[in-house]
Amino acid sequence: MEEDEGGSVLTASVCGGPNGGAHLMLTCFGKPTLSYDLGEAGPQLEPGIKASFAFKAGGKTVAKTLELEAMYNYFTTQFSSADPLLALLRGKGEVTVASDKYGENSFPLTGSSAAIGKVLAECGKASSGDAD
C-alpha cells in the first residue's frame, strides 16, 4: 500500500536504475495506471510534457507515450487491463524502459505477475460501476 492524497492505494512497485532510485509503479485510478519515476539521476522536467518510452522484456517491445504528472514529477499513462504492456510486465527476467531523451533504466520482474494480479483485482472492484 502506498499513500496518496486520497488515502491508501494498492500499488505494485519496483525499484531499478543504476542506483535503485528509479521506480515503476502500477496502481488503479479507475483504470490501471502506470507511473515511471526517473529517480534523482533524471533531468529536470517541465510540467505538461509527454515522452515516448519503449518497454522491453523477453524479446518483445511495447511503446507508450507517457505524460508528466506535475504533482509527483512522474511520467504516467492509463490503459485497459488487456493492454500488451501489462502482459510484458508480468513476464520473467527484467524490463528495460528506454527513451531517446531520458535514457534507460532496468527493473527486475521477480514477483511482478502476482503483484500486478492483486492491483488488477482491486481495479476490477473499483471500476465495475464506472461508465468510462
C-alpha positions in Angstrom: 0.0 0.0 0.0 1.2 3.5 -0.9 -0.2 6.7 0.5 -1.8 9.1 -2.0 -3.8 12.3 -1.4 -7.0 10.2 -1.3 -5.6 7.7 1.2 -4.0 4.3 0.8 -3.7 2.9 -2.7 -2.8 -0.7 -3.5 0.4 -0.4 -5.5 2.7 -2.9 -7.4 6.1 -1.2 -7.4 9.7 -2.0 -8.2 13.0 0.0 -7.9 15.6 0.0 -10.6 18.2 2.0 -12.4 21.9 2.2 -11.7 21.4 3.2 -8.0 17.9 1.9 -7.4 16.5 5.4 -7.5 14.1 4.9 -10.4 10.6 3.4 -9.8 7.9 1.7 -11.8 4.5 1.7 -10.0 1.2 0.3 -11.0 -2.0 1.5 -9.3 -5.6 1.8 -10.1 -7.3 5.1 -10.5 -10.5 3.9 -12.4 -8.1 2.2 -14.9 -4.7 0.6 -14.4 -2.2 3.5 -14.1 1.5 3.1 -14.7 3.8 5.6 -13.2 7.5 5.9 -14.0 9.8 7.9 -11.8 13.2 8.6 -13.4 14.7 9.0 -10.0 17.1 11.6 -8.8 19.5 10.9 -11.6 16.8 12.0 -14.1 16.9 15.5 -15.7 14.9 18.5 -14.5 11.4 18.0 -16.1 8.9 20.6 -17.3 5.2 20.2 -16.4 2.9 19.1 -19.1 5.5 17.3 -21.3 4.9 14.0 -23.0 7.6 11.5 -23.9 7.7 8.2 -25.8 9.2 5.2 -23.9 9.9 1.7 -25.1 9.3 -1.1 -22.6 11.5 -4.1 -23.5 11.3 -7.6 -22.0 11.5 -11.2 -23.1 12.4 -10.2 -26.7 9.3 -8.0 -27.0 8.9 -4.2 -27.1 5.8 -2.2 -26.2 5.9 1.6 -26.9 3.9 4.0 -24.8 3.6 7.8 -24.6 3.6 8.9 -21.0 2.7 12.3 -19.7 4.4 14.1 -16.8 2.2 14.2 -13.7 3.4 17.6 -12.3 2.4 17.0 -8.7 4.6 13.9 -8.3 7.1 14.5 -11.2 6.4 11.0 -12.5 5.5 10.1 -16.1 2.1 8.3 -16.2 -0.2 6.5 -18.5 -3.6 4.8 -18.1 -4.7 1.7 -20.1 -7.0 -1.2 -20.1 -6.3 -4.4 -18.2 -5.9 -6.2 -21.6 -3.1 -3.9 -22.7 0.0 -5.7 -24.0 2.2 -3.7 -21.6 0.7 -5.5 -18.6 1.5 -8.9 -20.2 5.1 -7.7 -20.8 5.4 -6.5 -17.2 4.1 -9.9 -15.9 7.0 -11.7 -17.5 10.2 -13.0 -16.1 13.7 -11.6 -16.0 13.8 -7.8 -16.3 12.2 -5.0 -18.2 14.1 -2.1 -19.6 12.4 1.3 -20.0 14.1 3.4 -22.6 13.7 6.8 -24.2 16.0 8.8 -26.5 15.6 11.8 -24.3 15.7 10.3 -20.9 18.0 7.3 -21.2 17.1 3.9 -19.9 16.5 2.0 -16.6 16.1 -1.7 -16.0 13.8 -3.2 -13.4 13.6 -6.8 -12.1 10.2 -8.6 -12.8 10.5 -11.1 -9.9 7.1 -11.4 -8.3 5.5 -9.0 -10.8 2.8 -11.3 -12.0 1.3 -11.8 -8.6 1.6 -8.1 -7.6 0.0 -6.9 -10.8 -2.7 -9.5 -10.4 -3.6 -8.1 -7.0 -3.7 -4.5 -8.3 -5.9 -5.5 -11.3 -8.3 -7.4 -9.0 -8.7 -4.3 -6.9 -9.1 -2.2 -10.1 -11.9 -4.5 -11.2 -13.8 -4.0 -8.0 -13.3 -0.2 -8.1 -14.3 0.3 -11.7 -17.1 -2.2 -12.1 -19.8 0.6 -11.9 -17.9 3.2 -13.9 -19.3 4.2 -17.3 -15.9 5.2 -18.8 
